Amino acid sequence: MKNNKEDYSEKVKKDNKRAHFSKNMNWVIKIILASFFLSLALSFLTDSIVPNVPITISVIVLFLFISLGIVFDMIGVSVTVAEEEVFHSMASKKVKSAKTALSLIKINSKVSSFCNDVVGDVCGIISGSAGVTIAMSISKALNFSFVITSLIVTSLIASITIGGKALGKSYAINKSNSILYSFARFIDLVTIKK
């Protein structure tokens, strides 16, 4: 009888591992597809705008991508450190968007992965590619070495991105509840409730 219980317990553990692996694989496939299509859309947008506008507009577009990466990095951090009890209290008082914030906290690893890894990394890659295009325009306009211009521009982009994310992470840790609540309100604003 004891062997039957142990066999059943082992079978349940194996089934749980398979289900967990299957769930993870589904999430990985969704993340890959989301990354691909987001990259495709943002690359198309960048490639059609940056080479065809003045350098000042290109730089503004570049800073928008850098800022988007920093903001989503902050959201990814805040959803992992936000205090669930605060939002339970808000939900019990029927505060708008508190339930949305709670649902984000429940899937915080997925939200964080999407915000930090998908949006944040895609924005980093796109801003690097936009930087090369901007460097080419500056190099032609000033009749200066493309290699040196490219090195300076990409180094500036990297330092601004890294510095911005460092500041953003620190802010997100200290203000995680308010950042998450603002994000939840934004989600409720742009989504259509059934």
C-alpha positions in Angstrom: 0.0 0.0 0.0 2.9 2.4 0.9 4.5 1.7 -2.5 1.2 2.7 -4.3 1.1 6.0 -2.4 4.8 6.7 -3.3 4.2 5.8 -6.9 1.2 8.0 -7.1 3.1 10.9 -5.4 5.9 10.5 -7.9 3.5 10.5 -10.8 1.8 13.7 -9.5 5.2 15.4 -9.2 6.2 14.4 -12.7 2.8 15.6 -14.1 3.2 18.9 -12.3 6.8 19.3 -13.7 5.5 18.6 -17.2 2.6 21.1 -16.8 5.0 23.7 -15.4 7.5 23.1 -18.3 4.6 23.4 -20.8 3.4 26.6 -19.3 6.9 28.1 -19.3 7.4 27.1 -22.9 4.1 28.8 -23.9 5.3 32.0 -22.1 8.7 31.8 -23.8 7.1 31.4 -27.2 4.8 34.4 -26.5 7.8 36.5 -25.4 9.7 35.6 -28.5 6.8 36.5 -30.8 6.1 39.8 -28.9 9.8 40.7 -29.1 9.9 39.9 -32.9 6.8 42.0 -33.7 7.7 44.9 -31.4 11.2 45.0 -32.9 9.8 44.8 -36.4 7.3 47.7 -35.8 9.8 49.9 -34.0 12.6 49.2 -36.5 10.2 50.1 -39.4 9.2 53.3 -37.6 12.8 54.2 -36.9 14.1 53.3 -40.4 11.3 55.3 -42.1 11.6 58.4 -39.8 15.2 58.9 -38.7 17.0 58.9 -42.1 14.4 61.3 -43.7 14.2 64.0 -41.1 16.6 66.7 -39.8 19.1 65.6 -37.2 17.3 67.4 -34.4 14.1 65.4 -35.0 16.1 62.2 -35.2 17.7 63.0 -31.8 14.2 63.6 -30.4 13.0 60.2 -31.7 16.1 58.6 -30.3 15.5 60.2 -26.8 11.8 58.9 -27.0 13.1 55.4 -27.5 15.6 55.7 -24.6 12.9 57.2 -22.4 10.5 54.4 -23.3 13.1 51.8 -22.3 13.7 53.6 -19.0 10.0 54.0 -18.1 9.3 50.3 -18.8 12.3 49.3 -16.8 10.9 51.3 -13.9 7.5 49.6 -14.3 9.2 46.1 -14.4 11.0 46.9 -11.1 8.1 48.4 -9.4 5.8 45.5 -10.1 8.2 43.1 -8.4 8.7 45.2 -5.2 5.2 46.7 -4.8 3.4 45.9 -1.6 0.4 43.6 -2.3 -1.2 44.5 1.1 -1.5 48.2 0.0 -3.5 47.3 -3.1 -5.7 44.8 -1.2 -6.5 47.7 1.2 -7.3 50.0 -1.8 -9.4 47.3 -3.5 -11.4 46.8 -0.3 -12.2 50.5 -0.4 -13.2 50.2 -4.1 -10.3 52.4 -5.3 -10.3 52.4 -9.1 -7.5 50.3 -10.7 -6.5 48.6 -7.5 -7.7 45.3 -8.8 -5.7 45.7 -12.0 -2.6 46.5 -9.9 -3.2 43.3 -7.9 -3.6 41.2 -11.0 -0.2 42.6 -12.2 1.4 41.7 -8.9 0.1 38.1 -9.2 1.9 37.7 -12.5 4.8 40.0 -11.6 7.5 37.8 -13.1 5.8 37.9 -16.5 5.1 41.6 -16.3 8.7 42.3 -15.3 10.0 40.1 -18.0 7.8 41.8 -20.6 8.7 45.3 -19.4 12.4 44.8 -18.8 13.4 42.2 -21.3 11.0 42.8 -24.2 10.3 46.5 -24.3 13.5 47.6 -22.5 15.8 45.5 -24.6 14.0 46.2 -27.9 14.2 50.0 -27.2 17.9 49.6 -26.4 18.6 47.8 -29.7 16.4 50.3 -31.7 18.1 53.3 -30.1 21.5 51.8 -31.0 20.4 51.4 -34.6 18.9 54.9 -34.7 22.2 56.2 -33.2 24.2 54.7 -36.1 21.9 56.4 -38.6 22.3 59.7 -36.7 26.1 59.3 -36.6 26.1 58.8 -40.3 24.1 62.0 -40.8 26.4 63.9 -38.5 29.5 62.5 -40.2 28.2 63.6 -43.6 27.1 67.0 -42.4 30.4 67.8 -40.7 32.6 65.8 -43.2 34.1 64.0 -40.2 35.2 60.4 -39.7 32.1 58.0 -39.5 34.0 55.6 -37.2 34.8 58.3 -34.6 31.3 59.9 -34.8 29.7 56.5 -34.5 31.8 55.6 -31.4 30.9 58.9 -29.7 27.2 58.7 -30.5 26.8 55.0 -29.4 28.8 55.7 -26.3 26.6 58.6 -25.4 23.5 56.5 -26.0 24.8 53.7 -23.8 25.8 56.0 -21.0 22.4 57.9 -21.1 20.5 54.6 -21.1 22.5 53.0 -18.3 22.5 56.2 -16.2 18.7 56.6 -16.8 18.0 53.0 -15.9 20.1 53.3 -12.7 18.2 56.4 -11.6 14.9 54.9 -12.7 15.5 51.6 -10.7 16.3 53.5 -7.6 13.2 55.7 -8.0 11.1 52.6 -8.8 12.2 50.8 -5.7 11.3 53.8 -3.5 8.0 54.7 -5.3 7.0 51.2 -6.4 3.4 51.4 -5.2 2.6 54.8 -6.9 4.4 53.7 -10.2 2.4 50.5 -10.3 -0.8 52.2 -9.5 -0.2 54.8 -12.3 0.5 51.9 -14.7 -2.6 50.1 -13.6 -4.7 53.3 -14.2 -3.1 53.6 -17.6 -4.0 50.0 -18.5 -7.6 50.5 -17.3 -7.8 53.7 -19.4 -6.6 52.1 -22.7 -8.3 48.7 -22.3 -12.0 48.1 -23.1 -13.8 46.4 -20.3 -16.3 43.6 -21.3 
